[in-house]
Amino acid sequence: MAYNEPLAESIRSVLHQKKGITERKMFGGIAFMLHGNMCCGIVDDKLMLRLGNAGVEVALEQPHTRPMDFTGRVMKSMLYVDPEGIASDADLESWVEKAVEFAATFPPK
């Protein structure tokens, strides 16, 4: 399964000055890790975010979002943002920053 490489480049642009960011192949796409903790990624052409249960609940009120159900079972702490929800650089940056903030609450691995 391939992932959207231009979207990956856009995420790299958002994350380029953050310390502790690494990349890992995951979920058939790519995941961006902060100090070893996943914060966001790409599956096909969807942005995947780890926001925690409370963060997902709030985020799902926004258009173009939906629960992450990669395995056929909802992952309550994660969600997808469809391409329409990240059409602008500002929208993408806002979503990625939320995921980075959440990942920063975990100790480094």
Biopython code that builds the backbone (N, CA, C, O; Angstrom):
import numpy as np
from Bio.PDB.StructureBuilder import StructureBuilder

atoms = [
    (1, "MET", "N", (0.844, -1.171, 0.000)),
    (1, "MET", "CA", (0.000, 0.000, 0.000)),
    (1, "MET", "C", (0.895, 1.243, 0.000)),
    (1, "MET", "O", (1.775, 1.374, 0.851)),
    (2, "ALA", "N", (0.684, 2.112, -0.908)),
    (2, "ALA", "CA", (1.489, 3.323, -1.018)),
    (2, "ALA", "C", (0.843, 4.454, -0.227)),
    (2, "ALA", "O", (-0.344, 4.410, 0.096)),
    (3, "TYR", "N", (1.645, 5.460, 0.075)),
    (3, "TYR", "CA", (1.121, 6.642, 0.748)),
    (3, "TYR", "C", (1.429, 7.867, -0.092)),
    (3, "TYR", "O", (2.261, 7.817, -0.997)),
    (4, "ASN", "N", (0.767, 8.945, 0.206)),
    (4, "ASN", "CA", (0.870, 10.188, -0.546)),
    (4, "ASN", "C", (2.199, 10.875, -0.211)),
    (4, "ASN", "O", (2.325, 11.506, 0.839)),
    (5, "GLU", "N", (3.175, 10.755, -1.092)),
    (5, "GLU", "CA", (4.504, 11.316, -0.848)),
    (5, "GLU", "C", (4.488, 12.850, -0.794)),
    (5, "GLU", "O", (5.188, 13.416, 0.046)),
    (6, "PRO", "N", (3.720, 13.557, -1.652)),
    (6, "PRO", "CA", (3.664, 15.019, -1.500)),
    (6, "PRO", "C", (3.126, 15.439, -0.125)),
    (6, "PRO", "O", (3.583, 16.432, 0.442)),
    (7, "LEU", "N", (2.168, 14.695, 0.404)),
    (7, "LEU", "CA", (1.671, 14.991, 1.748)),
    (7, "LEU", "C", (2.774, 14.756, 2.776)),
    (7, "LEU", "O", (2.924, 15.538, 3.715)),
    (8, "ALA", "N", (3.539, 13.691, 2.605)),
    (8, "ALA", "CA", (4.658, 13.419, 3.518)),
    (8, "ALA", "C", (5.647, 14.580, 3.506)),
    (8, "ALA", "O", (6.142, 14.986, 4.557)),
    (9, "GLU", "N", (5.935, 15.112, 2.329)),
    (9, "GLU", "CA", (6.854, 16.255, 2.229)),
    (9, "GLU", "C", (6.279, 17.477, 2.942)),
    (9, "GLU", "O", (7.014, 18.220, 3.593)),
    (10, "SER", "N", (4.991, 17.684, 2.823)),
    (10, "SER", "CA", (4.352, 18.812, 3.511)),
    (10, "SER", "C", (4.440, 18.640, 5.024)),
    (10, "SER", "O", (4.685, 19.608, 5.744)),
    (11, "ILE", "N", (4.243, 17.422, 5.509)),
    (11, "ILE", "CA", (4.371, 17.167, 6.947)),
    (11, "ILE", "C", (5.810, 17.380, 7.387)),
    (11, "ILE", "O", (6.057, 17.959, 8.444)),
    (12, "ARG", "N", (6.756, 16.918, 6.587)),
    (12, "ARG", "CA", (8.169, 17.135, 6.922)),
    (12, "ARG", "C", (8.468, 18.628, 7.037)),
    (12, "ARG", "O", (9.252, 19.041, 7.892)),
    (13, "SER", "N", (7.852, 19.432, 6.185)),
    (13, "SER", "CA", (8.052, 20.886, 6.247)),
    (13, "SER", "C", (7.526, 21.460, 7.558)),
    (13, "SER", "O", (8.134, 22.360, 8.137)),
    (14, "VAL", "N", (6.401, 20.939, 8.019)),
    (14, "VAL", "CA", (5.833, 21.399, 9.291)),
    (14, "VAL", "C", (6.742, 20.985, 10.454)),
    (14, "VAL", "O", (6.934, 21.750, 11.399)),
    (15, "LEU", "N", (7.290, 19.789, 10.378)),
    (15, "LEU", "CA", (8.065, 19.227, 11.487)),
    (15, "LEU", "C", (9.556, 19.516, 11.435)),
    (15, "LEU", "O", (10.272, 19.158, 12.370)),
    (16, "HIS", "N", (10.045, 20.143, 10.391)),
    (16, "HIS", "CA", (11.491, 20.200, 10.142)),
    (16, "HIS", "C", (12.313, 20.837, 11.260)),
    (16, "HIS", "O", (13.491, 20.507, 11.391)),
    (17, "GLN", "N", (11.762, 21.715, 12.055)),
    (17, "GLN", "CA", (12.560, 22.337, 13.115)),
    (17, "GLN", "C", (12.314, 21.729, 14.489)),
    (17, "GLN", "O", (12.872, 22.194, 15.483)),
    (18, "LYS", "N", (11.500, 20.713, 14.553)),
    (18, "LYS", "CA", (11.219, 20.068, 15.834)),
    (18, "LYS", "C", (12.292, 19.015, 16.117)),
    (18, "LYS", "O", (12.651, 18.230, 15.240)),
    (19, "LYS", "N", (12.783, 19.011, 17.319)),
    (19, "LYS", "CA", (13.796, 18.031, 17.713)),
    (19, "LYS", "C", (13.117, 16.723, 18.104)),
    (19, "LYS", "O", (12.033, 16.726, 18.686)),
    (20, "GLY", "N", (13.758, 15.618, 17.783)),
    (20, "GLY", "CA", (13.256, 14.310, 18.193)),
    (20, "GLY", "C", (12.291, 13.664, 17.217)),
    (20, "GLY", "O", (11.654, 12.668, 17.560)),
    (21, "ILE", "N", (12.164, 14.204, 16.003)),
    (21, "ILE", "CA", (11.253, 13.641, 14.999)),
    (21, "ILE", "C", (11.979, 12.575, 14.186)),
    (21, "ILE", "O", (13.077, 12.806, 13.680)),
    (22, "THR", "N", (11.359, 11.417, 14.070)),
    (22, "THR", "CA", (11.851, 10.351, 13.199)),
    (22, "THR", "C", (10.672, 9.827, 12.391)),
    (22, "THR", "O", (9.516, 10.145, 12.671)),
    (23, "GLU", "N", (10.982, 9.026, 11.392)),
    (23, "GLU", "CA", (9.954, 8.435, 10.541)),
    (23, "GLU", "C", (10.054, 6.917, 10.616)),
    (23, "GLU", "O", (11.131, 6.344, 10.780)),
    (24, "ARG", "N", (8.882, 6.287, 10.489)),
    (24, "ARG", "CA", (8.844, 4.829, 10.519)),
    (24, "ARG", "C", (7.714, 4.350, 9.615)),
    (24, "ARG", "O", (6.628, 4.929, 9.606)),
    (25, "LYS", "N", (7.973, 3.304, 8.864)),
    (25, "LYS", "CA", (6.899, 2.692, 8.080)),
    (25, "LYS", "C", (5.945, 2.009, 9.047)),
    (25, "LYS", "O", (6.362, 1.239, 9.911)),
    (26, "MET", "N", (4.657, 2.302, 8.891)),
    (26, "MET", "CA", (3.664, 1.780, 9.819)),
    (26, "MET", "C", (2.287, 1.864, 9.175)),
    (26, "MET", "O", (2.022, 2.787, 8.404)),
    (27, "PHE", "N", (1.411, 0.920, 9.479)),
    (27, "PHE", "CA", (0.041, 0.908, 8.975)),
    (27, "PHE", "C", (-0.010, 0.936, 7.446)),
    (27, "PHE", "O", (-0.974, 1.444, 6.875)),
    (28, "GLY", "N", (1.003, 0.404, 6.781)),
    (28, "GLY", "CA", (1.044, 0.426, 5.328)),
    (28, "GLY", "C", (1.361, 1.794, 4.762)),
    (28, "GLY", "O", (1.253, 2.012, 3.555)),
    (29, "GLY", "N", (1.747, 2.708, 5.619)),
    (29, "GLY", "CA", (2.081, 4.074, 5.210)),
    (29, "GLY", "C", (3.336, 4.513, 5.928)),
    (29, "GLY", "O", (4.306, 3.763, 6.038)),
    (30, "ILE", "N", (3.303, 5.738, 6.414)),
    (30, "ILE", "CA", (4.440, 6.284, 7.136)),
    (30, "ILE", "C", (3.938, 6.975, 8.388)),
    (30, "ILE", "O", (2.888, 7.618, 8.380)),
    (31, "ALA", "N", (4.702, 6.835, 9.472)),
    (31, "ALA", "CA", (4.367, 7.493, 10.729)),
    (31, "ALA", "C", (5.514, 8.409, 11.125)),
    (31, "ALA", "O", (6.684, 8.105, 10.893)),
    (32, "PHE", "N", (5.158, 9.524, 11.722)),
    (32, "PHE", "CA", (6.135, 10.471, 12.243)),
    (32, "PHE", "C", (6.105, 10.348, 13.759)),
    (32, "PHE", "O", (5.050, 10.431, 14.387)),
    (33, "MET", "N", (7.287, 10.147, 14.329)),
    (33, "MET", "CA", (7.423, 9.891, 15.758)),
    (33, "MET", "C", (8.111, 11.079, 16.429)),
    (33, "MET", "O", (9.020, 11.685, 15.862)),
    (34, "LEU", "N", (7.670, 11.398, 17.631)),
    (34, "LEU", "CA", (8.325, 12.399, 18.457)),
    (34, "LEU", "C", (8.938, 11.671, 19.640)),
    (34, "LEU", "O", (8.219, 11.149, 20.492)),
    (35, "HIS", "N", (10.259, 11.633, 19.698)),
    (35, "HIS", "CA", (10.987, 10.916, 20.753)),
    (35, "HIS", "C", (10.495, 9.478, 20.895)),
    (35, "HIS", "O", (10.396, 8.955, 22.005)),
    (36, "GLY", "N", (10.187, 8.846, 19.764)),
    (36, "GLY", "CA", (9.779, 7.449, 19.751)),
    (36, "GLY", "C", (8.288, 7.211, 19.911)),
    (36, "GLY", "O", (7.839, 6.067, 19.852)),
    (37, "ASN", "N", (7.519, 8.260, 20.112)),
    (37, "ASN", "CA", (6.069, 8.150, 20.258)),
    (37, "ASN", "C", (5.379, 8.660, 19.004)),
    (37, "ASN", "O", (5.652, 9.771, 18.548)),
    (38, "MET", "N", (4.482, 7.849, 18.444)),
    (38, "MET", "CA", (3.818, 8.259, 17.220)),
    (38, "MET", "C", (2.960, 9.499, 17.452)),
    (38, "MET", "O", (2.237, 9.589, 18.444)),
    (39, "CYS", "N", (3.049, 10.455, 16.523)),
    (39, "CYS", "CA", (2.170, 11.627, 16.615)),
    (39, "CYS", "C", (1.251, 11.714, 15.403)),
    (39, "CYS", "O", (0.072, 12.038, 15.550)),
    (40, "CYS", "N", (1.762, 11.435, 14.221)),
    (40, "CYS", "CA", (0.914, 11.527, 13.034)),
    (40, "CYS", "C", (1.510, 10.656, 11.931)),
    (40, "CYS", "O", (2.596, 10.094, 12.077)),
    (41, "GLY", "N", (0.781, 10.560, 10.836)),
    (41, "GLY", "CA", (1.269, 9.778, 9.720)),
    (41, "GLY", "C", (0.319, 9.856, 8.549)),
    (41, "GLY", "O", (-0.604, 10.669, 8.520)),
    (42, "ILE", "N", (0.566, 8.999, 7.592)),
    (42, "ILE", "CA", (-0.233, 8.975, 6.370)),
    (42, "ILE", "C", (-0.581, 7.523, 6.051)),
    (42, "ILE", "O", (0.279, 6.643, 6.067)),
    (43, "VAL", "N", (-1.838, 7.297, 5.765)),
    (43, "VAL", "CA", (-2.310, 6.022, 5.246)),
    (43, "VAL", "C", (-3.040, 6.356, 3.956)),
    (43, "VAL", "O", (-4.039, 7.075, 3.969)),
    (44, "ASP", "N", (-2.543, 5.835, 2.847)),
    (44, "ASP", "CA", (-3.045, 6.195, 1.513)),
    (44, "ASP", "C", (-2.908, 7.708, 1.332)),
    (44, "ASP", "O", (-1.792, 8.224, 1.257)),
    (45, "ASP", "N", (-4.031, 8.416, 1.264)),
    (45, "ASP", "CA", (-3.965, 9.872, 1.114)),
    (45, "ASP", "C", (-4.578, 10.590, 2.313)),
    (45, "ASP", "O", (-4.875, 11.783, 2.249)),
    (46, "LYS", "N", (-4.765, 9.844, 3.412)),
    (46, "LYS", "CA", (-5.377, 10.404, 4.612)),
    (46, "LYS", "C", (-4.307, 10.724, 5.653)),
    (46, "LYS", "O", (-3.344, 9.978, 5.832)),
    (47, "LEU", "N", (-4.502, 11.851, 6.332)),
    (47, "LEU", "CA", (-3.655, 12.189, 7.470)),
    (47, "LEU", "C", (-4.153, 11.393, 8.659)),
    (47, "LEU", "O", (-5.350, 11.372, 8.943)),
    (48, "MET", "N", (-3.247, 10.748, 9.346)),
    (48, "MET", "CA", (-3.563, 9.955, 10.522)),
    (48, "MET", "C", (-2.998, 10.718, 11.724)),
    (48, "MET", "O", (-1.833, 11.116, 11.723)),
    (49, "LEU", "N", (-3.828, 10.915, 12.743)),
    (49, "LEU", "CA", (-3.395, 11.670, 13.914)),
    (49, "LEU", "C", (-3.623, 10.876, 15.188)),
    (49, "LEU", "O", (-4.629, 10.183, 15.335)),
    (50, "ARG", "N", (-2.686, 10.987, 16.094)),
    (50, "ARG", "CA", (-2.851, 10.425, 17.442)),
    (50, "ARG", "C", (-3.110, 11.612, 18.366)),
    (50, "ARG", "O", (-2.224, 12.434, 18.601)),
    (51, "LEU", "N", (-4.326, 11.690, 18.883)),
    (51, "LEU", "CA", (-4.730, 12.819, 19.706)),
    (51, "LEU", "C", (-5.241, 12.416, 21.083)),
    (51, "LEU", "O", (-5.582, 13.282, 21.889)),
    (52, "GLY", "N", (-5.300, 11.127, 21.363)),
    (52, "GLY", "CA", (-5.879, 10.675, 22.617)),
    (52, "GLY", "C", (-7.399, 10.666, 22.531)),
    (52, "GLY", "O", (-7.983, 11.309, 21.659)),
    (53, "ASN", "N", (-8.023, 9.947, 23.426)),
    (53, "ASN", "CA", (-9.479, 9.802, 23.378)),
    (53, "ASN", "C", (-10.197, 11.147, 23.420)),
    (53, "ASN", "O", (-11.088, 11.395, 22.609)),
    (54, "ALA", "N", (-9.823, 12.015, 24.352)),
    (54, "ALA", "CA", (-10.491, 13.320, 24.479)),
    (54, "ALA", "C", (-10.225, 14.191, 23.255)),
    (54, "ALA", "O", (-11.131, 14.868, 22.770)),
    (55, "GLY", "N", (-9.002, 14.180, 22.757)),
    (55, "GLY", "CA", (-8.667, 14.975, 21.580)),
    (55, "GLY", "C", (-9.409, 14.517, 20.335)),
    (55, "GLY", "O", (-9.823, 15.339, 19.518)),
    (56, "VAL", "N", (-9.575, 13.218, 20.192)),
    (56, "VAL", "CA", (-10.314, 12.670, 19.051)),
    (56, "VAL", "C", (-11.774, 13.075, 19.144)),
    (56, "VAL", "O", (-12.388, 13.453, 18.146)),
    (57, "GLU", "N", (-12.327, 12.994, 20.345)),
    (57, "GLU", "CA", (-13.733, 13.358, 20.528)),
    (57, "GLU", "C", (-13.994, 14.792, 20.059)),
    (57, "GLU", "O", (-14.990, 15.057, 19.386)),
    (58, "VAL", "N", (-13.108, 15.703, 20.414)),
    (58, "VAL", "CA", (-13.243, 17.105, 19.997)),
    (58, "VAL", "C", (-12.995, 17.236, 18.492)),
    (58, "VAL", "O", (-13.737, 17.930, 17.797)),
    (59, "ALA", "N", (-11.962, 16.578, 17.997)),
    (59, "ALA", "CA", (-11.594, 16.690, 16.579)),
    (59, "ALA", "C", (-12.679, 16.160, 15.653)),
    (59, "ALA", "O", (-12.853, 16.668, 14.546)),
    (60, "LEU", "N", (-13.407, 15.146, 16.097)),
    (60, "LEU", "CA", (-14.445, 14.565, 15.246)),
    (60, "LEU", "C", (-15.606, 15.526, 14.998)),
    (60, "LEU", "O", (-16.457, 15.255, 14.151)),
    (61, "GLU", "N", (-15.652, 16.630, 15.717)),
    (61, "GLU", "CA", (-16.662, 17.660, 15.470)),
    (61, "GLU", "C", (-16.311, 18.496, 14.240)),
    (61, "GLU", "O", (-17.154, 19.233, 13.731)),
    (62, "GLN", "N", (-15.071, 18.384, 13.762)),
    (62, "GLN", "CA", (-14.607, 19.140, 12.600)),
    (62, "GLN", "C", (-14.949, 18.391, 11.316)),
    (62, "GLN", "O", (-15.017, 17.162, 11.305)),
    (63, "PRO", "N", (-15.164, 19.146, 10.226)),
    (63, "PRO", "CA", (-15.451, 18.477, 8.949)),
    (63, "PRO", "C", (-14.250, 17.673, 8.448)),
    (63, "PRO", "O", (-13.101, 17.965, 8.777)),
    (64, "HIS", "N", (-14.546, 16.671, 7.659)),
    (64, "HIS", "CA", (-13.537, 15.849, 6.975)),
    (64, "HIS", "C", (-12.714, 14.988, 7.923)),
    (64, "HIS", "O", (-11.604, 14.580, 7.583)),
    (65, "THR", "N", (-13.247, 14.708, 9.106)),
    (65, "THR", "CA", (-12.567, 13.817, 10.049)),
    (65, "THR", "C", (-13.429, 12.582, 10.258)),
    (65, "THR", "O", (-14.645, 12.606, 10.070)),
    (66, "ARG", "N", (-12.766, 11.504, 10.649)),
    (66, "ARG", "CA", (-13.501, 10.277, 10.967)),
    (66, "ARG", "C", (-12.614, 9.386, 11.823)),
    (66, "ARG", "O", (-11.389, 9.513, 11.808)),
    (67, "PRO", "N", (-13.235, 8.491, 12.564)),
    (67, "PRO", "CA", (-12.438, 7.601, 13.415)),
    (67, "PRO", "C", (-11.483, 6.755, 12.572)),
    (67, "PRO", "O", (-11.800, 6.380, 11.443)),
    (68, "MET", "N", (-10.332, 6.466, 13.128)),
    (68, "MET", "CA", (-9.391, 5.575, 12.455)),
    (68, "MET", "C", (-9.838, 4.146, 12.708)),
    (68, "MET", "O", (-9.920, 3.691, 13.849)),
    (69, "ASP", "N", (-10.120, 3.460, 11.628)),
    (69, "ASP", "CA", (-10.590, 2.076, 11.719)),
    (69, "ASP", "C", (-9.775, 1.186, 10.790)),
    (69, "ASP", "O", (-10.324, 0.359, 10.062)),
    (70, "PHE", "N", (-8.485, 1.363, 10.824)),
    (70, "PHE", "CA", (-7.571, 0.675, 9.924)),
    (70, "PHE", "C", (-7.757, -0.838, 9.948)),
    (70, "PHE", "O", (-7.708, -1.485, 8.902)),
    (71, "THR", "N", (-7.967, -1.395, 11.109)),
    (71, "THR", "CA", (-8.088, -2.848, 11.238)),
    (71, "THR", "C", (-9.534, -3.317, 11.176)),
    (71, "THR", "O", (-9.806, -4.504, 11.353)),
    (72, "GLY", "N", (-10.470, -2.397, 10.926)),
    (72, "GLY", "CA", (-11.887, -2.722, 10.965)),
    (72, "GLY", "C", (-12.474, -2.460, 12.345)),
    (72, "GLY", "O", (-13.680, -2.584, 12.558)),
    (73, "ARG", "N", (-11.614, -2.104, 13.259)),
    (73, "ARG", "CA", (-12.031, -1.771, 14.619)),
    (73, "ARG", "C", (-11.524, -0.361, 14.922)),
    (73, "ARG", "O", (-10.367, -0.040, 14.649)),
    (74, "VAL", "N", (-12.384, 0.468, 15.480)),
    (74, "VAL", "CA", (-12.023, 1.863, 15.742)),
    (74, "VAL", "C", (-10.909, 1.936, 16.779)),
    (74, "VAL", "O", (-10.961, 1.284, 17.821)),
    (75, "MET", "N", (-9.903, 2.744, 16.468)),
    (75, "MET", "CA", (-8.821, 3.035, 17.410)),
    (75, "MET", "C", (-9.190, 4.375, 18.052)),
    (75, "MET", "O", (-9.027, 5.428, 17.435)),
    (76, "LYS", "N", (-9.677, 4.333, 19.270)),
    (76, "LYS", "CA", (-10.296, 5.498, 19.907)),
    (76, "LYS", "C", (-9.372, 6.696, 20.082)),
    (76, "LYS", "O", (-9.857, 7.825, 20.160)),
    (77, "SER", "N", (-8.088, 6.497, 20.146)),
    (77, "SER", "CA", (-7.168, 7.618, 20.375)),
    (77, "SER", "C", (-6.630, 8.210, 19.075)),
    (77, "SER", "O", (-5.790, 9.109, 19.094)),
    (78, "MET", "N", (-7.127, 7.691, 17.932)),
    (78, "MET", "CA", (-6.603, 8.139, 16.639)),
    (78, "MET", "C", (-7.738, 8.458, 15.682)),
    (78, "MET", "O", (-8.852, 7.953, 15.824)),
    (79, "LEU", "N", (-7.437, 9.303, 14.706)),
    (79, "LEU", "CA", (-8.438, 9.595, 13.692)),
    (79, "LEU", "C", (-7.776, 9.881, 12.361)),
    (79, "LEU", "O", (-6.567, 10.098, 12.275)),
    (80, "TYR", "N", (-8.598, 9.877, 11.326)),
    (80, "TYR", "CA", (-8.186, 10.254, 9.978)),
    (80, "TYR", "C", (-8.734, 11.637, 9.669)),
    (80, "TYR", "O", (-9.828, 12.002, 10.099)),
    (81, "VAL", "N", (-7.955, 12.394, 8.919)),
    (81, "VAL", "CA", (-8.435, 13.621, 8.307)),
    (81, "VAL", "C", (-8.336, 13.386, 6.803)),
    (81, "VAL", "O", (-7.256, 13.117, 6.277)),
    (82, "ASP", "N", (-9.460, 13.491, 6.125)),
    (82, "ASP", "CA", (-9.488, 13.290, 4.680)),
    (82, "ASP", "C", (-8.795, 14.449, 3.966)),
    (82, "ASP", "O", (-8.642, 15.524, 4.546)),
    (83, "PRO", "N", (-8.374, 14.249, 2.718)),
    (83, "PRO", "CA", (-7.637, 15.286, 1.991)),
    (83, "PRO", "C", (-8.311, 16.663, 1.990)),
    (83, "PRO", "O", (-7.626, 17.685, 2.021)),
    (84, "GLU", "N", (-9.625, 16.695, 1.954)),
    (84, "GLU", "CA", (-10.326, 17.979, 1.946)),
    (84, "GLU", "C", (-10.082, 18.767, 3.233)),
    (84, "GLU", "O", (-10.155, 19.996, 3.229)),
    (85, "GLY", "N", (-9.797, 18.081, 4.315)),
    (85, "GLY", "CA", (-9.565, 18.729, 5.603)),
    (85, "GLY", "C", (-8.163, 19.260, 5.792)),
    (85, "GLY", "O", (-7.878, 19.948, 6.772)),
    (86, "ILE", "N", (-7.285, 18.939, 4.851)),
    (86, "ILE", "CA", (-5.893, 19.418, 4.926)),
    (86, "ILE", "C", (-5.479, 20.065, 3.606)),
    (86, "ILE", "O", (-4.308, 20.043, 3.226)),
    (87, "ALA", "N", (-6.462, 20.641, 2.918)),
    (87, "ALA", "CA", (-6.202, 21.234, 1.603)),
    (87, "ALA", "C", (-5.284, 22.446, 1.687)),
    (87, "ALA", "O", (-4.528, 22.716, 0.755)),
    (88, "SER", "N", (-5.345, 23.175, 2.793)),
    (88, "SER", "CA", (-4.468, 24.341, 2.935)),
    (88, "SER", "C", (-3.295, 23.993, 3.845)),
    (88, "SER", "O", (-3.394, 23.107, 4.694)),
    (89, "ASP", "N", (-2.188, 24.699, 3.656)),
    (89, "ASP", "CA", (-1.016, 24.491, 4.512)),
    (89, "ASP", "C", (-1.355, 24.796, 5.966)),
    (89, "ASP", "O", (-0.879, 24.115, 6.875)),
    (90, "ALA", "N", (-2.179, 25.824, 6.187)),
    (90, "ALA", "CA", (-2.558, 26.204, 7.554)),
    (90, "ALA", "C", (-3.354, 25.094, 8.232)),
    (90, "ALA", "O", (-3.145, 24.814, 9.412)),
    (91, "ASP", "N", (-4.266, 24.460, 7.496)),
    (91, "ASP", "CA", (-5.044, 23.357, 8.067)),
    (91, "ASP", "C", (-4.129, 22.188, 8.426)),
    (91, "ASP", "O", (-4.234, 21.624, 9.516)),
    (92, "LEU", "N", (-3.240, 21.830, 7.515)),
    (92, "LEU", "CA", (-2.313, 20.726, 7.778)),
    (92, "LEU", "C", (-1.456, 21.040, 8.995)),
    (92, "LEU", "O", (-1.298, 20.197, 9.879)),
    (93, "GLU", "N", (-0.910, 22.230, 9.046)),
    (93, "GLU", "CA", (-0.051, 22.605, 10.164)),
    (93, "GLU", "C", (-0.816, 22.548, 11.488)),
    (93, "GLU", "O", (-0.286, 22.069, 12.490)),
    (94, "SER", "N", (-2.038, 23.026, 11.494)),
    (94, "SER", "CA", (-2.843, 23.009, 12.711)),
    (94, "SER", "C", (-3.068, 21.585, 13.214)),
    (94, "SER", "O", (-2.911, 21.319, 14.406)),
    (95, "TRP", "N", (-3.430, 20.675, 12.323)),
    (95, "TRP", "CA", (-3.648, 19.285, 12.714)),
    (95, "TRP", "C", (-2.359, 18.636, 13.215)),
    (95, "TRP", "O", (-2.357, 17.971, 14.251)),
    (96, "VAL", "N", (-1.277, 18.828, 12.490)),
    (96, "VAL", "CA", (-0.004, 18.202, 12.876)),
    (96, "VAL", "C", (0.454, 18.731, 14.236)),
    (96, "VAL", "O", (0.953, 17.967, 15.062)),
    (97, "GLU", "N", (0.289, 20.025, 14.469)),
    (97, "GLU", "CA", (0.692, 20.609, 15.752)),
    (97, "GLU", "C", (-0.096, 20.002, 16.909)),
    (97, "GLU", "O", (0.459, 19.772, 17.983)),
    (98, "LYS", "N", (-1.379, 19.744, 16.700)),
    (98, "LYS", "CA", (-2.191, 19.104, 17.746)),
    (98, "LYS", "C", (-1.615, 17.721, 18.088)),
    (98, "LYS", "O", (-1.529, 17.345, 19.257)),
    (99, "ALA", "N", (-1.229, 16.986, 17.066)),
    (99, "ALA", "CA", (-0.674, 15.646, 17.287)),
    (99, "ALA", "C", (0.679, 15.717, 17.983)),
    (99, "ALA", "O", (0.969, 14.897, 18.855)),
    (100, "VAL", "N", (1.499, 16.675, 17.613)),
    (100, "VAL", "CA", (2.804, 16.850, 18.265)),
    (100, "VAL", "C", (2.609, 17.199, 19.737)),
    (100, "VAL", "O", (3.304, 16.667, 20.602)),
    (101, "GLU", "N", (1.666, 18.090, 20.020)),
    (101, "GLU", "CA", (1.391, 18.471, 21.407)),
    (101, "GLU", "C", (0.975, 17.240, 22.223)),
    (101, "GLU", "O", (1.413, 17.071, 23.361)),
    (102, "PHE", "N", (0.137, 16.392, 21.643)),
    (102, "PHE", "CA", (-0.283, 15.196, 22.370)),
    (102, "PHE", "C", (0.899, 14.249, 22.576)),
    (102, "PHE", "O", (1.100, 13.751, 23.684)),
    (103, "ALA", "N", (1.676, 13.996, 21.536)),
    (103, "ALA", "CA", (2.823, 13.083, 21.657)),
    (103, "ALA", "C", (3.838, 13.584, 22.683)),
    (103, "ALA", "O", (4.525, 12.790, 23.325)),
    (104, "ALA", "N", (3.925, 14.891, 22.830)),
    (104, "ALA", "CA", (4.881, 15.472, 23.786)),
    (104, "ALA", "C", (4.489, 15.187, 25.245)),
    (104, "ALA", "O", (5.294, 15.414, 26.148)),
    (105, "THR", "N", (3.285, 14.703, 25.484)),
    (105, "THR", "CA", (2.867, 14.385, 26.853)),
    (105, "THR", "C", (3.430, 13.052, 27.326)),
    (105, "THR", "O", (3.321, 12.723, 28.507)),
    (106, "PHE", "N", (4.029, 12.278, 26.421)),
    (106, "PHE", "CA", (4.594, 10.977, 26.765)),
    (106, "PHE", "C", (6.098, 11.092, 26.997)),
    (106, "PHE", "O", (6.757, 11.924, 26.373)),
    (107, "PRO", "N", (6.649, 10.265, 27.890)),
    (107, "PRO", "CA", (8.104, 10.278, 28.059)),
    (107, "PRO", "C", (8.769, 9.689, 26.812)),
    (107, "PRO", "O", (8.186, 8.846, 26.132)),
    (108, "PRO", "N", (9.991, 10.137, 26.518)),
    (108, "PRO", "CA", (10.716, 9.561, 25.374)),
    (108, "PRO", "C", (10.897, 8.062, 25.538)),
    (108, "PRO", "O", (11.021, 7.559, 26.654)),
    (109, "LYS", "N", (10.910, 7.358, 24.419)),
    (109, "LYS", "CA", (11.151, 5.900, 24.438)),
    (109, "LYS", "C", (12.613, 5.632, 24.174)),
    (109, "LYS", "O", (13.033, 4.475, 24.145)),
]
sb = StructureBuilder()
sb.init_structure("model")
sb.init_model(0)
sb.init_chain("A")
sb.init_seg("    ")
for serial, (resi, resn, name, xyz) in enumerate(atoms, 1):
    if name == "N":
        sb.init_residue(resn, " ", resi, " ")
    sb.init_atom(name, np.array(xyz, "f"), 0.0, 1.0, " ", f" {name:<3s}", serial, name[0])
structure = sb.get_structure()
